Amino acid sequence: VWILLSTSAGICEEFVFRGYLQRQCAALTRSATAGLLLQAVAFGVMHGYQGWKKVVTITVLGVLYGLMVQWRRTILPGMASHIIADIISGWPNP
């Protein structure tokens, strides 16, 4: 169940934040950098229920995933990375 949840979150969040929001913010601001930063902040704030330290960490991850989209011109590598990171982060420690 955890793997399915992580996969769903990775696909949906990458589609929404990097696939849609990053492009829309870049178009509105006429700046790829602003689009990248705005989606990353929104991504971090969306995880506010996890506490401010996690918000900062997740915002940085949003920047990194956004840079990957700009570099590779596709959301697929970031989607795979996001899914793997989510699976690992919630996997029980022995």
C-alpha positions as CSV (number, residue, x, y, z in Angstrom):
1,V,0.0,0.0,0.0
2,W,2.9,2.4,0.8
3,I,4.4,1.9,-2.6
4,L,1.1,2.6,-4.3
5,L,0.6,5.7,-2.2
6,S,4.1,6.9,-2.9
7,T,3.7,6.2,-6.6
8,S,0.4,8.1,-6.8
9,A,1.9,11.1,-4.9
10,G,5.0,11.2,-7.1
11,I,3.0,11.1,-10.3
12,C,0.3,13.6,-9.2
13,E,2.6,16.1,-7.5
14,E,5.1,16.2,-10.4
15,F,2.3,16.6,-12.9
16,V,0.7,19.4,-11.0
17,F,3.7,21.3,-9.7
18,R,6.4,20.8,-12.4
19,G,4.2,19.8,-15.3
20,Y,1.5,22.5,-14.9
21,L,2.3,25.1,-12.3
22,Q,5.9,25.7,-13.2
23,R,5.0,26.4,-16.8
24,Q,2.0,28.6,-15.9
25,C,4.1,30.7,-13.4
26,A,6.9,31.0,-16.0
27,A,4.4,32.2,-18.6
28,L,2.7,34.7,-16.2
29,T,6.0,36.1,-15.0
30,R,7.8,35.7,-18.3
31,S,10.7,34.2,-16.4
32,A,11.6,30.5,-16.2
33,T,13.5,31.2,-13.0
34,A,10.5,32.8,-11.3
35,G,8.3,29.9,-12.5
36,L,10.7,27.4,-11.0
37,L,10.9,29.3,-7.7
38,L,7.2,29.9,-7.4
39,Q,6.2,26.3,-7.9
40,A,8.9,25.2,-5.4
41,V,7.6,27.5,-2.7
42,A,4.0,26.4,-3.4
43,F,5.2,22.7,-3.3
44,G,7.0,23.4,0.1
45,V,4.1,25.3,1.6
46,M,1.7,22.5,0.6
47,H,3.6,20.2,2.9
48,G,3.3,22.7,5.8
49,Y,1.5,20.1,8.0
50,Q,4.9,18.4,8.3
51,G,6.4,21.4,10.1
52,W,8.6,24.3,9.0
53,K,11.9,22.3,8.7
54,K,10.2,19.9,6.3
55,V,8.8,22.8,4.4
56,V,12.3,24.2,3.8
57,T,13.6,20.8,2.8
58,I,10.7,20.1,0.5
59,T,11.0,23.6,-1.1
60,V,14.6,22.8,-1.9
61,L,13.5,19.5,-3.4
62,G,11.0,21.4,-5.5
63,V,13.8,23.6,-6.8
64,L,15.8,20.5,-7.7
65,Y,12.9,18.7,-9.4
66,G,12.1,22.0,-11.2
67,L,15.7,22.2,-12.4
68,M,15.6,18.6,-13.6
69,V,12.5,19.5,-15.7
70,Q,14.2,22.5,-17.2
71,W,17.3,20.4,-18.0
72,R,15.6,17.3,-19.3
73,R,12.5,19.0,-20.8
74,T,10.3,16.3,-19.4
75,I,8.8,15.5,-16.0
76,L,9.5,11.8,-16.2
77,P,13.0,11.7,-14.5
78,G,11.7,13.9,-11.7
79,M,8.6,11.8,-11.3
80,A,10.7,8.6,-11.0
81,S,13.0,10.4,-8.4
82,H,10.1,11.7,-6.5
83,I,8.5,8.2,-6.3
84,I,11.7,6.6,-5.1
85,A,12.3,9.3,-2.5
86,D,8.8,9.0,-1.2
87,I,9.0,5.2,-1.0
88,I,12.4,5.4,0.8
89,S,11.3,8.1,3.2
90,G,8.3,6.1,4.5
91,W,9.9,2.7,4.5
92,P,10.0,1.2,8.0
93,N,13.5,1.1,9.6
94,P,14.5,-2.4,10.9
